[in-house]
């Protein structure tokens, strides 16, 4: 029974940490706030985690980040050679991998929110910007484009907004149906823009 209660408190702390990190950001969050959200004393939280960094590493381990990065790479690779992803059948590899990415993000909503918020002071503080650069290079390669410097600058800013909006969708919408609808709208808008910019 004692071990069960200990595990229950441990899980409550991690759930509270994710909620506070997602809402306030890692640097602004305090152990006292996390303890309050977990409904335990601040002193008690240190029986489970030495500090805020240790708690962060527990809720967003490198293995999670690696898995997300792998899925994103697979999605980009599945789009190679595809002229218009909007016309793909539901069973096309790109559609299947895209669904896998979205399902993973839905199952780990707050973790992804924290990552996309550029958690300053953590090993993943550059994750969002690295994702922007990855998506930018993938888009340029996909369309075999050589954009002029002003166009590349504009495209880079558009991808920053794209990544930021994804994070805001996951943060502010709770229902899976609403998240799916919002992500679909964002993706459709984004793909139309890319095709208009680089397409024939």
C-alpha positions in Angstrom: 0.0 0.0 0.0 2.8 2.4 0.9 4.5 1.7 -2.5 1.2 2.3 -4.3 0.8 5.6 -2.6 4.4 6.6 -3.4 3.9 5.7 -7.1 0.6 7.7 -7.1 2.3 10.8 -5.7 5.2 10.4 -8.2 2.7 10.3 -11.1 0.7 13.2 -9.7 3.9 15.3 -9.5 4.8 14.5 -13.1 1.3 15.3 -14.4 1.4 18.6 -12.5 4.8 19.4 -13.8 3.7 18.9 -17.4 0.6 21.2 -16.9 2.7 23.9 -15.3 5.6 23.7 -17.8 3.0 23.9 -20.7 1.2 26.9 -19.1 4.1 28.9 -17.9 7.3 27.6 -19.5 10.1 25.8 -17.8 12.0 28.8 -16.6 9.0 30.6 -15.1 7.6 27.5 -13.4 8.5 26.9 -9.8 8.7 23.7 -7.7 6.2 25.4 -5.3 3.7 25.8 -8.1 4.1 22.2 -9.3 3.7 20.9 -5.7 0.6 23.0 -5.3 -0.9 21.6 -8.6 0.0 18.1 -7.4 -1.6 18.9 -4.0 1.4 18.1 -2.0 3.8 20.2 0.1 6.8 21.9 -1.5 9.1 20.0 0.8 7.5 16.7 -0.1 8.2 17.2 -3.8 12.0 17.1 -3.1 11.6 13.6 -1.7 10.9 12.5 -5.3 12.9 15.0 -7.4 16.1 16.8 -6.5 15.3 19.9 -8.6 13.3 21.2 -11.4 15.7 20.0 -14.1 15.5 16.5 -12.8 11.7 16.7 -12.9 11.8 18.1 -16.5 14.1 15.2 -17.6 11.6 12.7 -16.1 8.6 14.1 -17.9 10.3 14.9 -21.2 13.1 12.3 -21.6 15.5 12.4 -24.6 13.9 9.1 -25.8 10.6 11.0 -26.2 12.2 13.7 -28.2 14.1 11.2 -30.4 10.9 9.4 -31.2 9.1 12.6 -32.2 12.1 13.6 -34.4 12.1 10.1 -36.0 8.4 10.4 -36.8 8.8 13.8 -38.3 11.7 12.6 -40.5 9.6 9.7 -41.7 6.8 12.1 -42.6 9.1 14.2 -44.7 10.6 11.1 -46.4 7.2 9.8 -47.2 6.5 13.1 -49.2 9.4 12.6 -51.5 8.4 12.3 -55.1 4.8 13.3 -54.4 3.7 16.2 -56.5 0.5 17.1 -54.5 0.0 15.4 -51.1 -3.6 16.8 -51.1 -4.5 14.3 -53.8 -3.1 11.2 -52.0 -5.3 8.3 -51.0 -5.9 7.7 -47.3 -3.7 4.6 -47.5 -0.7 6.4 -49.0 2.5 6.3 -46.9 2.4 10.0 -46.4 -1.1 9.9 -45.0 -0.4 7.0 -42.7 2.8 8.5 -41.3 1.0 11.9 -40.9 -1.7 10.1 -38.9 1.0 8.4 -36.8 2.6 11.8 -36.0 -0.7 13.4 -35.1 -1.7 10.4 -32.9 1.6 10.6 -31.1 1.1 14.4 -30.5 -2.4 13.8 -29.3 -1.3 11.1 -26.9 1.6 13.4 -25.6 -0.1 16.7 -26.0 1.4 18.6 -23.1 4.9 17.2 -23.8 4.8 18.5 -27.4 3.4 21.9 -26.2 6.4 22.2 -23.8 8.9 21.3 -26.6 7.4 23.7 -29.1 7.5 26.6 -26.5 11.3 26.5 -26.6 11.8 25.5 -23.0 14.7 27.9 -22.1 17.2 26.4 -19.6 16.6 22.8 -20.8 18.5 20.5 -23.2 15.6 21.1 -25.6 15.5 24.9 -25.7 16.4 24.9 -29.4 13.9 22.2 -30.4 11.4 24.5 -32.0 14.0 26.5 -34.0 15.7 23.3 -35.2 12.2 22.0 -36.3 11.7 25.2 -38.3 15.0 24.8 -40.1 14.3 21.1 -40.7 10.9 21.9 -42.2 12.3 24.8 -44.3 15.0 22.7 -45.8 12.6 19.9 -46.5 10.2 22.2 -48.3 12.9 23.7 -50.4 14.3 20.3 -51.3 10.8 18.9 -52.0 10.1 21.6 -54.6 13.7 21.6 -55.9 13.6 25.3 -55.2 16.3 27.9 -55.0 14.5 30.8 -53.3 16.1 34.3 -53.3 17.2 35.6 -49.9 14.1 37.7 -49.3 11.8 34.7 -50.2 13.8 32.4 -48.0 13.5 34.9 -45.1 9.8 35.1 -45.6 9.4 31.4 -45.8 11.5 30.9 -42.6 9.2 33.3 -40.7 6.2 31.5 -42.1 7.5 28.2 -40.7 8.1 29.8 -37.3 4.5 30.9 -37.3 3.5 27.4 -38.4 5.3 25.7 -35.6 4.1 28.3 -33.1 0.5 27.8 -34.2 0.8 24.0 -33.9 1.9 24.5 -30.3 -1.0 26.9 -29.6 -3.5 24.5 -31.1 -2.3 21.7 -28.8 -2.2 24.0 -25.8 -5.6 25.7 -26.1 -7.7 22.9 -27.6 -8.5 19.9 -25.5 -10.9 17.7 -27.6 -9.2 15.4 -30.1 -11.8 16.3 -32.7 -11.1 20.0 -32.3 -7.4 19.5 -32.5 -7.7 17.4 -35.6 -9.9 20.0 -37.3 -7.5 22.8 -36.4 -4.4 20.9 -37.6 -6.2 20.0 -40.8 -7.1 23.6 -41.5 -3.6 24.8 -40.8 -2.0 22.1 -42.9 -4.4 22.8 -45.8 -3.6 26.5 -45.7 0.1 25.8 -45.5 0.2 23.3 -48.4 -1.8 25.6 -50.7 0.6 28.4 -49.9 3.7 26.3 -50.6 2.2 25.0 -53.9 1.4 28.6 -55.0 4.9 29.7 -54.1 6.9 26.9 -55.6 4.5 24.9 -57.8 4.3 25.0 -61.6 
